[in-house]
């Protein structure tokens, strides 16, 4: 399968990342036991309903700007297909997903 490219997609905060109404690019933060942000799950920005995750705290975490409303993470985010081929690859900058 080839990698999907998308137009920029806003990352909206949702209560449930797997809910039918969660839009493409939606994000849901999860926290540590002491209620600090640990990362977030997201709906693929292409709209396929695949869910990925980004770790924002601890070893191996992405660099995060600390904003839940307009998050920026670095490095890039890569979501794989079930066969481990690249599905969607891009950046989350100021709350907007952009394909590479």
N, C-alpha and C positions, 0 to 999 in steps of 0.2 A: 504494500500500500504506500502511496505517496503522502508526503506531508501536506497538511491542509493550511492554506493561507486565509486570513480574514481581514476585513476592514477593522479599524480600531473599535473596541467594544468596552463600554463602561463596566467597571467592577462594582456591582451593587451588593450591599450587605444584606444577608437574608438570615432568617431564623433556622431554616432547614435547607441544607445543600441538596438534599435528595427529593424535596417536595416538587410536585409537578409544576408549580408556578415559579420555581427558581429559574431565572433567565440565564442565557449564555453569559459566561464571565462572572456569575455570582460568586461571592465569597462568604464563608462562615468561619470566624476565628474560633480556635479552641485554646484552652488555658491550662496552665499547670495547676497542681493541687492548691497552691497559694494564690490563685486567681491572676496570674501574670500571663500575658499572651505567649503562647508557645508556637503557634503557627496558624495556618488556615487551610481549609479545603476549598476547592473551587470547581465550578462547572466549566468544562472546556469552552473557551471563547467561540468555537465554531458552531456551538449549538447541538452537538451530538449527544449530550447528556453524560458524557464520560466525566468522572470526578478525579481530580488530582489533589496533591497536597504540597504545601510549602512550609518548611520549618523556619521559624524566625527567632528562635532562642536555643542556646546550648550548642554543643559541638556539631559541626556540619551545617549550621544554619545559614540561610541566605542573609545578606545585609538588608535591613529593613529600616525605613525612615521613621517608624514608630506611629504612623498614622493609620487608624482603622478606616477613616472616611476616604482618604486618597492615598492608599498605600503605594509605595515604591519598593521593589525588591531587586536585588542584584545578587547573583548573576541571572542569566536568562532562565526561563522556565521551559522545561521540555516534558511534554506528555506523550507517553508511548501507546501504541496499539497493543492488543493482546499478544501479538507475535513479537513484541519488543521493538518493532520498527517505529521510527519517529512519526507521531501523529500531528501534534501542534507544537510549535516552538516560537517563543517570543518573549516579550518583556512586559512587566507591569510597572507603569510609570504614572505617578500622580493619579492613581485610580483608573487607569485606562490600559487595557490589554492591547498590545500591538505585535503582530507577526514579525518574525525576522525577515 
